[in-house]
Structures are given as structure tokens and as C-alpha cells.
């Protein structure tokens, strides 16, 4: 399900983001349109994505996701519509890759969280996932890859 996690040091990454707070049940309805809006806004500004689309989650409750849809960029983004400039912070993180369809992400995060706890590490409250290979480029969900990242508290 997930590859063996690793501890890495990452650099800060400039991003373009759309902040959202939505009921959990609506996540599938907001993702596609949000990604399309983000990519179209960047194209209008002449900015190319510098990596995979990600979601950065700040607070997850049983009922709500407080997160942003984003993409790394190499130059400053101007606010337009819902799109804002942002950053993924650098620092020490735990990282793994999940292989499979999006319906298995919850179980993958649980497995990843158990590994973090077993290693005696303390995760920060936020997390992000980057969609490296998905339905836009691969029909077989068994080949999809999602990077799971959890910042760690020293």
C-alpha cells in the first residue's frame, strides 16, 4: 500500500493555492473544478506549474476539511479570483508514496501515522499529499501514486 517511509529535510516551496473549507462529503465535488481554476489562472498569468498538484490540509475534523489546493510555481503569482500566492514550508518531514486509487488514501494515512508513532516521531498538525500519477495520465488506479508528507516537530 505505502512504500517504506523516509525522514527528509525539505526546502520551502513557492506555490499558487486556492484556500477552501468544505464539508468532507463535498471534497470530490470541489477538487476537479478547483484544480481546473488553479491551472487556468496560472496559464492566464503565463506561469507554468513546477510540480504536481497537492492538497495541504490544516485541520481535518469528522465533518470538515480546512485545506488548500495548490501547485508549486517558480515565480510570484498574483491573486486572482480564489487563487492566492502561498508556500509549503520547509523543514524535517516524514514522507511516503501511496500506490492505488484515492479511495484508499484514508487507510494509507492511517498506516503512515502508525509508522510515525512507532518511530517515536511527533507530527505537526498539518499534512499534504501530492498527486504524482493519477487519472489524468493513467487509467489503471493501481498505478496511481500519491506522495504523503507529514511535517515533524523537533
PyMOL CGO cylinders between C-alpha atoms (Angstrom):
from pymol import cmd
from pymol.cgo import CYLINDER

trace = [
    CYLINDER, 0.00, 0.00, 0.00, 2.71, 2.54, 1.00, 0.3, 1, 1, 1, 1, 1, 1,
    CYLINDER, 2.71, 2.54, 1.00, 6.43, 2.40, 0.41, 0.3, 1, 1, 1, 1, 1, 1,
    CYLINDER, 6.43, 2.40, 0.41, 8.76, 2.43, 3.41, 0.3, 1, 1, 1, 1, 1, 1,
    CYLINDER, 8.76, 2.43, 3.41, 8.56, 5.99, 4.80, 0.3, 1, 1, 1, 1, 1, 1,
    CYLINDER, 8.56, 5.99, 4.80, 11.63, 8.21, 4.96, 0.3, 1, 1, 1, 1, 1, 1,
    CYLINDER, 11.63, 8.21, 4.96, 12.65, 11.21, 7.02, 0.3, 1, 1, 1, 1, 1, 1,
    CYLINDER, 12.65, 11.21, 7.02, 13.77, 14.10, 4.80, 0.3, 1, 1, 1, 1, 1, 1,
    CYLINDER, 13.77, 14.10, 4.80, 14.67, 17.77, 5.05, 0.3, 1, 1, 1, 1, 1, 1,
    CYLINDER, 14.67, 17.77, 5.05, 12.72, 19.85, 2.53, 0.3, 1, 1, 1, 1, 1, 1,
    CYLINDER, 12.72, 19.85, 2.53, 13.16, 23.40, 1.31, 0.3, 1, 1, 1, 1, 1, 1,
    CYLINDER, 13.16, 23.40, 1.31, 10.33, 25.95, 1.28, 0.3, 1, 1, 1, 1, 1, 1,
    CYLINDER, 10.33, 25.95, 1.28, 8.39, 25.91, -1.98, 0.3, 1, 1, 1, 1, 1, 1,
    CYLINDER, 8.39, 25.91, -1.98, 6.55, 28.86, -3.52, 0.3, 1, 1, 1, 1, 1, 1,
    CYLINDER, 6.55, 28.86, -3.52, 3.03, 27.85, -4.54, 0.3, 1, 1, 1, 1, 1, 1,
    CYLINDER, 3.03, 27.85, -4.54, -0.24, 29.04, -6.02, 0.3, 1, 1, 1, 1, 1, 1,
    CYLINDER, -0.24, 29.04, -6.02, -3.23, 27.95, -3.93, 0.3, 1, 1, 1, 1, 1, 1,
    CYLINDER, -3.23, 27.95, -3.93, -6.99, 28.06, -3.54, 0.3, 1, 1, 1, 1, 1, 1,
    CYLINDER, -6.99, 28.06, -3.54, -7.97, 28.00, 0.16, 0.3, 1, 1, 1, 1, 1, 1,
    CYLINDER, -7.97, 28.00, 0.16, -11.14, 26.01, 0.96, 0.3, 1, 1, 1, 1, 1, 1,
    CYLINDER, -11.14, 26.01, 0.96, -13.18, 24.92, 3.94, 0.3, 1, 1, 1, 1, 1, 1,
    CYLINDER, -13.18, 24.92, 3.94, -15.73, 22.31, 2.88, 0.3, 1, 1, 1, 1, 1, 1,
    CYLINDER, -15.73, 22.31, 2.88, -17.79, 19.50, 4.35, 0.3, 1, 1, 1, 1, 1, 1,
    CYLINDER, -17.79, 19.50, 4.35, -15.97, 16.17, 3.96, 0.3, 1, 1, 1, 1, 1, 1,
    CYLINDER, -15.97, 16.17, 3.96, -18.79, 14.89, 1.75, 0.3, 1, 1, 1, 1, 1, 1,
    CYLINDER, -18.79, 14.89, 1.75, -18.09, 17.67, -0.80, 0.3, 1, 1, 1, 1, 1, 1,
    CYLINDER, -18.09, 17.67, -0.80, -14.36, 17.07, -1.31, 0.3, 1, 1, 1, 1, 1, 1,
    CYLINDER, -14.36, 17.07, -1.31, -14.84, 15.18, -4.56, 0.3, 1, 1, 1, 1, 1, 1,
    CYLINDER, -14.84, 15.18, -4.56, -17.07, 17.92, -5.98, 0.3, 1, 1, 1, 1, 1, 1,
    CYLINDER, -17.07, 17.92, -5.98, -14.59, 20.74, -5.26, 0.3, 1, 1, 1, 1, 1, 1,
    CYLINDER, -14.59, 20.74, -5.26, -11.30, 19.11, -6.27, 0.3, 1, 1, 1, 1, 1, 1,
    CYLINDER, -11.30, 19.11, -6.27, -11.71, 18.93, -10.07, 0.3, 1, 1, 1, 1, 1, 1,
    CYLINDER, -11.71, 18.93, -10.07, -13.12, 22.44, -10.53, 0.3, 1, 1, 1, 1, 1, 1,
    CYLINDER, -13.12, 22.44, -10.53, -10.53, 23.84, -8.09, 0.3, 1, 1, 1, 1, 1, 1,
    CYLINDER, -10.53, 23.84, -8.09, -7.63, 22.25, -9.96, 0.3, 1, 1, 1, 1, 1, 1,
    CYLINDER, -7.63, 22.25, -9.96, -9.02, 23.50, -13.29, 0.3, 1, 1, 1, 1, 1, 1,
    CYLINDER, -9.02, 23.50, -13.29, -9.41, 27.04, -11.91, 0.3, 1, 1, 1, 1, 1, 1,
    CYLINDER, -9.41, 27.04, -11.91, -5.88, 27.00, -10.49, 0.3, 1, 1, 1, 1, 1, 1,
    CYLINDER, -5.88, 27.00, -10.49, -4.26, 25.78, -13.73, 0.3, 1, 1, 1, 1, 1, 1,
    CYLINDER, -4.26, 25.78, -13.73, -6.30, 28.20, -15.88, 0.3, 1, 1, 1, 1, 1, 1,
    CYLINDER, -6.30, 28.20, -15.88, -5.37, 31.15, -13.64, 0.3, 1, 1, 1, 1, 1, 1,
    CYLINDER, -5.37, 31.15, -13.64, -1.69, 30.25, -13.85, 0.3, 1, 1, 1, 1, 1, 1,
    CYLINDER, -1.69, 30.25, -13.85, -1.91, 29.94, -17.64, 0.3, 1, 1, 1, 1, 1, 1,
    CYLINDER, -1.91, 29.94, -17.64, -3.53, 33.38, -17.82, 0.3, 1, 1, 1, 1, 1, 1,
    CYLINDER, -3.53, 33.38, -17.82, -0.58, 34.76, -15.84, 0.3, 1, 1, 1, 1, 1, 1,
    CYLINDER, -0.58, 34.76, -15.84, 1.96, 32.91, -18.01, 0.3, 1, 1, 1, 1, 1, 1,
    CYLINDER, 1.96, 32.91, -18.01, 3.14, 30.75, -15.12, 0.3, 1, 1, 1, 1, 1, 1,
    CYLINDER, 3.14, 30.75, -15.12, 3.82, 27.04, -15.55, 0.3, 1, 1, 1, 1, 1, 1,
    CYLINDER, 3.82, 27.04, -15.55, 3.38, 24.60, -12.64, 0.3, 1, 1, 1, 1, 1, 1,
    CYLINDER, 3.38, 24.60, -12.64, 6.73, 23.38, -11.27, 0.3, 1, 1, 1, 1, 1, 1,
    CYLINDER, 6.73, 23.38, -11.27, 5.43, 20.11, -9.84, 0.3, 1, 1, 1, 1, 1, 1,
    CYLINDER, 5.43, 20.11, -9.84, 2.38, 18.04, -9.02, 0.3, 1, 1, 1, 1, 1, 1,
    CYLINDER, 2.38, 18.04, -9.02, -0.96, 19.35, -7.77, 0.3, 1, 1, 1, 1, 1, 1,
    CYLINDER, -0.96, 19.35, -7.77, -1.24, 18.95, -3.99, 0.3, 1, 1, 1, 1, 1, 1,
    CYLINDER, -1.24, 18.95, -3.99, -3.66, 19.46, -1.15, 0.3, 1, 1, 1, 1, 1, 1,
    CYLINDER, -3.66, 19.46, -1.15, -2.33, 21.00, 2.07, 0.3, 1, 1, 1, 1, 1, 1,
    CYLINDER, -2.33, 21.00, 2.07, -4.61, 20.17, 4.98, 0.3, 1, 1, 1, 1, 1, 1,
    CYLINDER, -4.61, 20.17, 4.98, -4.58, 22.43, 8.05, 0.3, 1, 1, 1, 1, 1, 1,
    CYLINDER, -4.58, 22.43, 8.05, -7.47, 20.99, 10.07, 0.3, 1, 1, 1, 1, 1, 1,
    CYLINDER, -7.47, 20.99, 10.07, -9.39, 17.79, 9.47, 0.3, 1, 1, 1, 1, 1, 1,
    CYLINDER, -9.39, 17.79, 9.47, -12.44, 17.11, 11.59, 0.3, 1, 1, 1, 1, 1, 1,
    CYLINDER, -12.44, 17.11, 11.59, -15.03, 14.36, 11.23, 0.3, 1, 1, 1, 1, 1, 1,
    CYLINDER, -15.03, 14.36, 11.23, -17.21, 16.83, 9.30, 0.3, 1, 1, 1, 1, 1, 1,
    CYLINDER, -17.21, 16.83, 9.30, -14.90, 19.36, 7.61, 0.3, 1, 1, 1, 1, 1, 1,
    CYLINDER, -14.90, 19.36, 7.61, -11.71, 19.77, 5.59, 0.3, 1, 1, 1, 1, 1, 1,
    CYLINDER, -11.71, 19.77, 5.59, -9.82, 23.08, 6.01, 0.3, 1, 1, 1, 1, 1, 1,
    CYLINDER, -9.82, 23.08, 6.01, -7.24, 22.92, 3.23, 0.3, 1, 1, 1, 1, 1, 1,
    CYLINDER, -7.24, 22.92, 3.23, -5.83, 24.44, 0.08, 0.3, 1, 1, 1, 1, 1, 1,
    CYLINDER, -5.83, 24.44, 0.08, -5.50, 23.04, -3.40, 0.3, 1, 1, 1, 1, 1, 1,
    CYLINDER, -5.50, 23.04, -3.40, -2.13, 24.08, -4.76, 0.3, 1, 1, 1, 1, 1, 1,
    CYLINDER, -2.13, 24.08, -4.76, 0.71, 23.63, -7.18, 0.3, 1, 1, 1, 1, 1, 1,
    CYLINDER, 0.71, 23.63, -7.18, 4.40, 24.57, -6.87, 0.3, 1, 1, 1, 1, 1, 1,
    CYLINDER, 4.40, 24.57, -6.87, 5.46, 27.53, -9.01, 0.3, 1, 1, 1, 1, 1, 1,
    CYLINDER, 5.46, 27.53, -9.01, 8.77, 29.14, -9.91, 0.3, 1, 1, 1, 1, 1, 1,
    CYLINDER, 8.77, 29.14, -9.91, 7.63, 32.76, -9.91, 0.3, 1, 1, 1, 1, 1, 1,
    CYLINDER, 7.63, 32.76, -9.91, 5.28, 35.00, -7.97, 0.3, 1, 1, 1, 1, 1, 1,
    CYLINDER, 5.28, 35.00, -7.97, 1.56, 34.53, -8.53, 0.3, 1, 1, 1, 1, 1, 1,
    CYLINDER, 1.56, 34.53, -8.53, -0.86, 37.45, -8.45, 0.3, 1, 1, 1, 1, 1, 1,
    CYLINDER, -0.86, 37.45, -8.45, -4.10, 36.97, -6.54, 0.3, 1, 1, 1, 1, 1, 1,
    CYLINDER, -4.10, 36.97, -6.54, -6.95, 36.42, -8.99, 0.3, 1, 1, 1, 1, 1, 1,
    CYLINDER, -6.95, 36.42, -8.99, -10.40, 35.10, -8.13, 0.3, 1, 1, 1, 1, 1, 1,
    CYLINDER, -10.40, 35.10, -8.13, -9.85, 32.44, -5.47, 0.3, 1, 1, 1, 1, 1, 1,
    CYLINDER, -9.85, 32.44, -5.47, -6.18, 31.88, -6.40, 0.3, 1, 1, 1, 1, 1, 1,
    CYLINDER, -6.18, 31.88, -6.40, -3.58, 33.23, -3.96, 0.3, 1, 1, 1, 1, 1, 1,
    CYLINDER, -3.58, 33.23, -3.96, 0.20, 33.06, -3.63, 0.3, 1, 1, 1, 1, 1, 1,
    CYLINDER, 0.20, 33.06, -3.63, 1.35, 30.60, -0.98, 0.3, 1, 1, 1, 1, 1, 1,
    CYLINDER, 1.35, 30.60, -0.98, 4.20, 28.50, 0.39, 0.3, 1, 1, 1, 1, 1, 1,
    CYLINDER, 4.20, 28.50, 0.39, 4.81, 24.95, 1.52, 0.3, 1, 1, 1, 1, 1, 1,
    CYLINDER, 4.81, 24.95, 1.52, 7.15, 25.37, 4.45, 0.3, 1, 1, 1, 1, 1, 1,
    CYLINDER, 7.15, 25.37, 4.45, 10.49, 23.62, 4.54, 0.3, 1, 1, 1, 1, 1, 1,
    CYLINDER, 10.49, 23.62, 4.54, 11.79, 21.51, 7.38, 0.3, 1, 1, 1, 1, 1, 1,
    CYLINDER, 11.79, 21.51, 7.38, 12.00, 17.93, 8.57, 0.3, 1, 1, 1, 1, 1, 1,
    CYLINDER, 12.00, 17.93, 8.57, 9.19, 15.75, 7.25, 0.3, 1, 1, 1, 1, 1, 1,
    CYLINDER, 9.19, 15.75, 7.25, 8.15, 12.12, 7.09, 0.3, 1, 1, 1, 1, 1, 1,
    CYLINDER, 8.15, 12.12, 7.09, 7.36, 11.10, 3.51, 0.3, 1, 1, 1, 1, 1, 1,
    CYLINDER, 7.36, 11.10, 3.51, 5.98, 8.07, 1.74, 0.3, 1, 1, 1, 1, 1, 1,
    CYLINDER, 5.98, 8.07, 1.74, 4.32, 7.16, -1.54, 0.3, 1, 1, 1, 1, 1, 1,
    CYLINDER, 4.32, 7.16, -1.54, 0.89, 5.51, -1.62, 0.3, 1, 1, 1, 1, 1, 1,
    CYLINDER, 0.89, 5.51, -1.62, 0.11, 3.33, -4.63, 0.3, 1, 1, 1, 1, 1, 1,
    CYLINDER, 0.11, 3.33, -4.63, -3.56, 2.97, -5.57, 0.3, 1, 1, 1, 1, 1, 1,
    CYLINDER, -3.56, 2.97, -5.57, -6.90, 4.72, -6.02, 0.3, 1, 1, 1, 1, 1, 1,
    CYLINDER, -6.90, 4.72, -6.02, -7.93, 7.70, -3.98, 0.3, 1, 1, 1, 1, 1, 1,
    CYLINDER, -7.93, 7.70, -3.98, -10.49, 5.66, -2.03, 0.3, 1, 1, 1, 1, 1, 1,
    CYLINDER, -10.49, 5.66, -2.03, -7.53, 4.02, -0.23, 0.3, 1, 1, 1, 1, 1, 1,
    CYLINDER, -7.53, 4.02, -0.23, -5.94, 7.28, 0.96, 0.3, 1, 1, 1, 1, 1, 1,
    CYLINDER, -5.94, 7.28, 0.96, -7.55, 7.18, 4.40, 0.3, 1, 1, 1, 1, 1, 1,
    CYLINDER, -7.55, 7.18, 4.40, -6.12, 3.73, 5.07, 0.3, 1, 1, 1, 1, 1, 1,
    CYLINDER, -6.12, 3.73, 5.07, -2.72, 4.82, 3.69, 0.3, 1, 1, 1, 1, 1, 1,
    CYLINDER, -2.72, 4.82, 3.69, -2.67, 7.82, 6.04, 0.3, 1, 1, 1, 1, 1, 1,
    CYLINDER, -2.67, 7.82, 6.04, -3.53, 5.51, 8.96, 0.3, 1, 1, 1, 1, 1, 1,
    CYLINDER, -3.53, 5.51, 8.96, -0.68, 3.16, 8.04, 0.3, 1, 1, 1, 1, 1, 1,
    CYLINDER, -0.68, 3.16, 8.04, 1.68, 6.13, 7.66, 0.3, 1, 1, 1, 1, 1, 1,
    CYLINDER, 1.68, 6.13, 7.66, 0.56, 7.58, 11.00, 0.3, 1, 1, 1, 1, 1, 1,
    CYLINDER, 0.56, 7.58, 11.00, 1.17, 4.24, 12.72, 0.3, 1, 1, 1, 1, 1, 1,
    CYLINDER, 1.17, 4.24, 12.72, 4.72, 4.19, 11.30, 0.3, 1, 1, 1, 1, 1, 1,
    CYLINDER, 4.72, 4.19, 11.30, 5.35, 7.76, 12.54, 0.3, 1, 1, 1, 1, 1, 1,
    CYLINDER, 5.35, 7.76, 12.54, 4.13, 6.81, 16.03, 0.3, 1, 1, 1, 1, 1, 1,
    CYLINDER, 4.13, 6.81, 16.03, 6.16, 3.58, 16.08, 0.3, 1, 1, 1, 1, 1, 1,
    CYLINDER, 6.16, 3.58, 16.08, 9.28, 5.61, 15.22, 0.3, 1, 1, 1, 1, 1, 1,
    CYLINDER, 9.28, 5.61, 15.22, 8.61, 7.88, 18.21, 0.3, 1, 1, 1, 1, 1, 1,
    CYLINDER, 8.61, 7.88, 18.21, 8.18, 10.95, 16.00, 0.3, 1, 1, 1, 1, 1, 1,
    CYLINDER, 8.18, 10.95, 16.00, 5.83, 13.86, 16.68, 0.3, 1, 1, 1, 1, 1, 1,
    CYLINDER, 5.83, 13.86, 16.68, 3.88, 15.10, 13.65, 0.3, 1, 1, 1, 1, 1, 1,
    CYLINDER, 3.88, 15.10, 13.65, 2.78, 18.70, 13.22, 0.3, 1, 1, 1, 1, 1, 1,
    CYLINDER, 2.78, 18.70, 13.22, -0.95, 19.34, 12.86, 0.3, 1, 1, 1, 1, 1, 1,
    CYLINDER, -0.95, 19.34, 12.86, -0.85, 19.87, 9.10, 0.3, 1, 1, 1, 1, 1, 1,
    CYLINDER, -0.85, 19.87, 9.10, -0.14, 17.45, 6.26, 0.3, 1, 1, 1, 1, 1, 1,
    CYLINDER, -0.14, 17.45, 6.26, -0.12, 17.41, 2.49, 0.3, 1, 1, 1, 1, 1, 1,
    CYLINDER, -0.12, 17.41, 2.49, -0.48, 14.99, -0.36, 0.3, 1, 1, 1, 1, 1, 1,
    CYLINDER, -0.48, 14.99, -0.36, 0.82, 15.46, -3.90, 0.3, 1, 1, 1, 1, 1, 1,
    CYLINDER, 0.82, 15.46, -3.90, -0.88, 13.65, -6.76, 0.3, 1, 1, 1, 1, 1, 1,
    CYLINDER, -0.88, 13.65, -6.76, 2.12, 12.38, -8.74, 0.3, 1, 1, 1, 1, 1, 1,
    CYLINDER, 2.12, 12.38, -8.74, 0.29, 9.98, -11.07, 0.3, 1, 1, 1, 1, 1, 1,
    CYLINDER, 0.29, 9.98, -11.07, -3.50, 9.94, -11.29, 0.3, 1, 1, 1, 1, 1, 1,
    CYLINDER, -3.50, 9.94, -11.29, -6.47, 9.64, -13.61, 0.3, 1, 1, 1, 1, 1, 1,
    CYLINDER, -6.47, 9.64, -13.61, -5.28, 12.47, -15.86, 0.3, 1, 1, 1, 1, 1, 1,
    CYLINDER, -5.28, 12.47, -15.86, -2.34, 10.35, -17.05, 0.3, 1, 1, 1, 1, 1, 1,
    CYLINDER, -2.34, 10.35, -17.05, -3.04, 6.72, -16.06, 0.3, 1, 1, 1, 1, 1, 1,
    CYLINDER, -3.04, 6.72, -16.06, -6.31, 4.80, -16.42, 0.3, 1, 1, 1, 1, 1, 1,
    CYLINDER, -6.31, 4.80, -16.42, -5.41, 1.95, -14.05, 0.3, 1, 1, 1, 1, 1, 1,
    CYLINDER, -5.41, 1.95, -14.05, -5.81, 3.20, -10.45, 0.3, 1, 1, 1, 1, 1, 1,
    CYLINDER, -5.81, 3.20, -10.45, -3.38, 0.51, -9.27, 0.3, 1, 1, 1, 1, 1, 1,
    CYLINDER, -3.38, 0.51, -9.27, -0.62, 2.61, -10.86, 0.3, 1, 1, 1, 1, 1, 1,
    CYLINDER, -0.62, 2.61, -10.86, -1.63, 5.92, -9.30, 0.3, 1, 1, 1, 1, 1, 1,
    CYLINDER, -1.63, 5.92, -9.30, 0.93, 7.44, -6.92, 0.3, 1, 1, 1, 1, 1, 1,
    CYLINDER, 0.93, 7.44, -6.92, 0.23, 9.94, -4.16, 0.3, 1, 1, 1, 1, 1, 1,
    CYLINDER, 0.23, 9.94, -4.16, 3.05, 11.41, -2.07, 0.3, 1, 1, 1, 1, 1, 1,
    CYLINDER, 3.05, 11.41, -2.07, 2.07, 11.69, 1.62, 0.3, 1, 1, 1, 1, 1, 1,
    CYLINDER, 2.07, 11.69, 1.62, 4.01, 14.26, 3.66, 0.3, 1, 1, 1, 1, 1, 1,
    CYLINDER, 4.01, 14.26, 3.66, 3.80, 14.96, 7.39, 0.3, 1, 1, 1, 1, 1, 1,
    CYLINDER, 3.80, 14.96, 7.39, 5.95, 17.79, 8.86, 0.3, 1, 1, 1, 1, 1, 1,
    CYLINDER, 5.95, 17.79, 8.86, 7.62, 16.75, 12.10, 0.3, 1, 1, 1, 1, 1, 1,
    CYLINDER, 7.62, 16.75, 12.10, 8.07, 18.66, 15.34, 0.3, 1, 1, 1, 1, 1, 1,
    CYLINDER, 8.07, 18.66, 15.34, 11.69, 18.54, 16.55, 0.3, 1, 1, 1, 1, 1, 1,
]
cmd.load_cgo(trace, "trace")
